[in-house]
């Protein structure tokens, strides 16, 4: 008997498939704007100096490779609460906020999904349209019913009125996933006034907010990017937050993330965290240690923390400069106004407004690789090749 004879083949991940096509392309002028990793001017994804120094300290001082427990490294958890919620957060001080370490932000999202399915049965989970594609498959795998609220309209503009109108119709008690900053894949972020309106609807409809906070520090700053999360935490009794250390710490392959729960009481937090640990036991048992130890070492040390903050700021400023530079490079072709939104967006990604046909032409004619939705990883650009990209965009759009 062939046990695997009827196992069907499934399509590979489209973004990773794009990376394979890029690597196989012999064109020396090729550009990879697809895969969502930060790159420097040399096209490399560097290890931050703060991380290297923290790792050396760990090599010199670490004395065991034993398990770190279901909730992960306690120091990591405490430092992440300070980073995400703020030093003076009432929820943290009152022991109503707790952190469970996870294998990356994706692991935090899956843990949140399984927790909702187990402990809040029957609730739908609402995602922005569009959203990170893995949101769709991940929450479906957790057996949640997934719905959508509008975010960007067909003209590639942020549509806050449509978003708010849909949120006002969401059944009471449902879960709504909100991108804290640097919306993936569009790069369009809500204003503070927009966030206040969302908060009021969430409060009135008694919805449970689940924040995806994968890019802290890549929008306007480490503190500024946490503004919406902290607004909701101070105004509502219960909030879930997923956090990732992949981008801001450069720890992509170390799979370092966190699921933070804010509850109405300290006793309720103990109950919720017991469920987190129980669910995690059947997913990954205990999380990996190294990345969390690096983060904890950096955040707990003033010197390393300051160096890390400077490095995050440098990445953020470089991306902002690339956005503005691309718009300026498009100006000689009469396209600066058409693509002005690229400079207004935040984070690594941009919904450029390019059509699937134009994207395929860029790939075939200019070896420029981006997702067919028109999403481009701005952090994959090289400042010295902005004119090359602008010329290619002008060719396929005019």
N, C-alpha and C positions, 0 to 999 in steps of 0.2 A: 504494500500500500504506500502511495505517495501522499503523505500528510499535507504537504504544502502545494500539491498539484493545482488546486483551485484558488490559491491565494492571488488576488488581483493586484496588479501594479497600479500605484497611484501617482499622479503627477508630482514632480518635485516642487519645492518652494520656488515661486516665480522670481523672487529677488535673488535667492542664492543661485538659481539657474542663470540669471543675468550676469552674476559674477563669473560663472564658468565660461559664458560666452565672451566676456571681456578678457579673461585670461588667455583664451584661445585666439584672440584677435591679434594678428601680427603687426597691425598698424602702430608705428612708434608714437603717433600723435593721439592715441586713443585717450578718452576721458571716462573715468568711472564715477558717475553721479548717482549710482543706484544703491549699493549696500550702505546701511545707516551706521557708519563708524566715522569718528572724527579723524581727519588726516591733516598733517602739517604741510608746509610749503614744499616739502620733498615727496609728498604722497605717502608718507609713513604714518602709522598710528603709534605715537611715541608713548613710552612709559613715563609718567610725570616724575620729576626729580623727587618730590615729596614721597611718592610711592617707593622709589628705589631706596631712599634713606630709611624709610620705615621697614622695608623688607630686610635691610641689613641689620637693623636693630633686632628684628625678630630672629634672624639666623643666629645672632650672638646670644640671645637670651632665652629662646624657646626651649623648653625642657621636656615636652611631651607631645604626642600626637593622638592623645585619647579623645573620645567623643566630647563635644561641647554642649550637649543637651538639646532637647527638642526646640527650645526657643533661641538657641544659638548663644553667642558670646555676650554675656551680660554687659560688658563695657561697650561693645558695639551698639547694643540696644539703647543704652542710656545716651550715648553720644548722638545716635541717629534721632532720638526724640528731641534733643536740643537743636540739632541742625534743622529738622523739619518744622517743629512746633515753636521753636524759640526758647531762649533761656528762661524767660519769665512766664511761660505758658501756664495758666491756671490748671488746665487739665493734667499737665505733667506734675506740677507741684502737689496737686490733690490726689495723685496716684490713680487718675482716671484714664491715663494713656499708657499703653504698653506696646512694646515692639517685639515682633517675632522675626528672627532672621530667616531668609529664604534663599534658594539658589537663583539669584538674579531677580530683576523686576518681574520677569515672566513667571517665575515660581511664586512670587507674591500674589500676582493676579490669579493664578490657578488655585492657590490656597484660599483666596477670598471667594472665588467661584464655588469651590467645594463646600466652604463654610456656609455660604448663602443657600446652596442647594440642600444642605443637611439641616440647618437650623432655622431657615426662613423659607420653608417650602411654599411653592405656589407663586413666589414673587418673580416678576419679569425683570430683566436687566436691560437698561436702555443705553445704547451706544450712539455717539454722534455719527452722522452721515456726511462725509466719510470718516473712518477711523483707522487705526492700525489694523491691518488685516488679521493679525494673530488674535486680536480681541474676539473676532467672530468665531474662529475655530476653537479657541481656548475655552470660552464660556459654553459653547455648544458641547464640548467634550465633558464639561462639568454638569451637563444635562440641565442647563438653565434655558428658559425661553428668552430669546434675544429679540429686542425691538430697537427701533431707531428714532432719533430726533434730528431734524435738519440742522446743518451747520454751515455748509458752503453751498451756494445756489449754482445753477448751471452756468452762470456768467462768471464763476470763480470769484465770488465775493462772499465775505462773511455775512450770514443772514440771521442776525440776532432776533428780529421780530418773529421769524418762522420758528426758531429754536424755542423762544419763550412761549409761543402759542401752543406748541406741542407739549412742552413740559407742563403747562397748565391742565392738560387733558390726561396726563399719566395717572393711572389708578393709584390711590393712596396706598402707601406701603411699599411700592416698587423701588428698585435700586437704580440710580442713575450714575453712570460713569462719566466723570468730568476730567478733562486734561488740565492739570494745574497750570501749566505754561508750555510754550513751544509745542503747540498742537501737532501731533503726528497723525496724518502725513501733510497737513496743509500749511503749517507755520502761522496760521491766523490765531491770535489770542484775543480773549475778551478784555474789555476795558474794566476798570474798577467799578464804574457805574453799572456795566453789564452784569458783573459778578453779584452786585448787590440785588439786582432784579432776580437773578437766578436763585440766590439765597432765599429771597422772600417767597418765591414759588415753592422751593423745596420745603420750606418751613410750613407753608399753608397746606401743601398736599401731603405732608408728613412722609416725604420720600427719604430714602437712605442714600446719602452721597458716598460714592466710592471714587476717590481721587487716584488717577494715574500720574505719579510725579516722577517721571523718568529723566528729566532734564534740568534739575535744579542748578542754577548758576549759568545756564546757557542762554537765558532770555535777557533779563535786565540786571541780574545780580542774585547772589545766593539768598539774601534777605527779601529782595523785591519779588523774586519768583515764588516765594512761599506766601505771599500776601493773601491770595484767595483761600488757600488751605487754612491759614490761621484765622481768617475771617469766619469761615464755617465752623471751625473747632470752637471758637469763642462764643458763637451764636447758637449752636445746636448741641444737644446732649450726646448724640451718637454719630460718629463719622468713621469711615474706613479709608486708609491711605496706603497705597503701594509706592515704594521708593526703590530706585535703582542706583547703584554705584558704578554702573558700567561706563557711562559717559563722563560724569564729572570727576571720577577718580581714574578713569582709563582702565578699569578692571574688567574688561569684556569677558575674557576667558576664565576669570576667577569666579564668575557667577555669584555676585554679591548683591543682595537686595533685602527688603524688609516689608513686612505687613504691619502697619500700625493701626491699632484699634483705640478709639476714644469712646468711652461709655459714660452713662449718666452717673454711676457710682463706682467706687473702688471695688465693691463686692461684685458688681456686674462684670468688671474687667477680669476678675479672676475666673468667672464662669466662661466668658468669651475666649480667654486665652487657653483655658483647658480644652476647648473645642479645637482651637488652632493646633495645639500640640497633638491632639488625637488624630485630626485629619492629616497633619504632616507626617505622622508616624507611618501612615500607609502610602505616602507619596515618596518621601526621601529619608524617612527615619530621623536623621539629624543632618543639619546643613554643613557644607564644607567650611573649614576654619580659616584658611589663609587670607582670603580677601577681606573678611570681616576683621581679622586681627590687624591688617594693614590700615583699614579705615579707622578703627578704634585708636591705633597708635598715633595716627596723624591728628585726629580731632582732639585727642586728649593732651597733645603736646603743643604749647603755644607757638614754638618756632616752626614746627612742621606744618601746623595749621595755617600759619601766615603764608608760608611758601606755597602751600596747596591753593589757598585763596587767590594768590597772585597768578598761579598757573591757570586756574579756571577763568579768571578775568581775561588773561591773554587769549585763551581760546575763544571766549565770547566776543572779544573785540575783533579778533581776526575774522570770525564769521560775519559780523556786522559790516566790516570793511569789504568783504567779498560781495555781500549783497549790494551795497552801494556801488561798488566798482563795476559789477555786472550791469546794473541799470545805466551807469554812465557810459559803459562800453557800447550799449545798445543805442545811445543817443544819435550817433552819426547815421544810423539807419532809420531814424524817425520812430524808434520803438521804445523810447524811454518812458513815455506816458503809458503805453500799453502794458509795460512790465514794471511799472512803478511799485506795484504791490510787493514785489520781491524785497525791496528795501524796508518795507513796513512790517513784514513778517518777522517772526522770532524763532530762534533755535536752528537746528541743523537742516530742517527740511523746508521746501517751498513747493506749494502747488503753483506751478509756473503758468498754467493755463494752456500749455501745449496739448494738442490733441494726440490720440493714439497714432494716427497716421503720421503726424509730424515727428513724433518720437521715433517711430520706425525708420523714417527717412534720416533722422540724425544718426541713428545707429548704422544704417547701411552706407550713407554717403560721407559721414564725418567721424565715425567710430566714437560717437558720444553716446554713452549708455546711461539711460534713466528709465524709471518705471513707466509703463504704458499709460498710467493715469496722469502722467505729466509731473509726478513728484520727483524733485531733484534733491540730492544731498548736497547742499551748498558747501558743507565742510569738506567735500571731495574736490573742490576747485583749487586751482593754482592761480594766484594773482597775475602771474606773467602770461597766462593763457586765456584771460578774460576776453581779449579781442578775438581770439580764435573761436571761442564759444559764441560770442555775439554775432560774428560773421556767419556761423553755421545756423544759428537761430533765425537770422534775417533771411537766409536762403530758403528755409523751409516754411516761413510764415508769410513771405511776400510774393 
